[in-house]
Amino acid sequence: MTQIIIAGVVAFIVAIFVTPVLIRYFSAEGLGQEIREDGPRSHLRKRGTPTMGGIAILAGITVAYLVSGFYAMAIGGDAFSISGWLVLGLTLALGATGFADDFIKLFKGRNLGLNKTAKLIAQLAIAIAFGVLILQFPDSQGLTPGSTSLSFIRDIDTVDLAVGGGIIGLILFLIFIYILIAAWSNAVNLTDGLDGLAAGATAIVMGAHSLITFWQFRNSCTVDVEPGCYAVRDPLDLAVLAAAGLGACLGFLWWNASPAKIFMGDTGSLALGGLVAGLSVTTRTELLMIIIGALFVIEAASVVIQVAAFKTTGKRVFRMAPFHHHFENGGWPEVTVVIRFWLIALMGALSGTAIFYGEWLQATGALGVG
């Protein structure tokens, strides 16, 4: 538990102190965000606001993970598991992709970065590497960081994503991992459109997963095989990363809350999407994450619906997509939209956590079932 607390506190401190350094640097260099011309008119005042604040979030997560790990080593505990390194690597790799996108935007002084093809190719390469590696490194009980089974709260053994095994099965599994990573990273990226929205929502999701991973650690099958135990490799290290994500988002939110002094940019949003995706795979909660991260799902779905409706009927379902802009263009103040969307994120996180805990009660017989 101490490692988790250390990770959260260190990540918060790093993010809250690194962010103003970035604000001063980008402001002094005259490097700021360009605003899309077809967006809400109220956003034009944000032109020139420093971006790439995701650097502070990544710094917070990385430093917190290292500090927590070194503390564990000092007291003779477990530290720096392969699951932790793989999820952190996924987060940093997608952060690097976002950094390249942000850098091009700033260098050219326009609201365009990497083209869609380049971004998708980068996500594909990262997903393939992550997908292959999570099936390696079995522990003493044969558990690998990930599995080819689809998962909800645990692996669904009857739904094997690598149907038939072999090369074809591996390709099918890697396609799934690619879709998962691209979907979550782009969903968080789409949500990052209002001051504090993505940072606050991600903090809520990371808070929920901090509780879930800690519970998996306390009831791990690697310690004692009993009803309700979780076959998850390295749950404590994953809890450390979730807590680090929570702390880093809160530290950044201090400066990103309305009126934002800095934006996280694609550097932060793609990285945080990767963290969400990585945790969902390694904790065997891929489908549950849809509930926990419901706000991100709604935001991404609104864009899909808008595009599909316009291409098929020539009409728009929403005033503007993603979904948060629909309410902005309807007259809601930005702060009102953000707070209400945070509430949606909180309801999703609480619902997902309750379902997770309820399943454990049922599995252990605490509900008198079975």
Beta strands, then each sheet from edge to edge (+ up, - down):
strand 1: 149-151
strand 2: 155-160
sheet 1: 1+ 2-
end
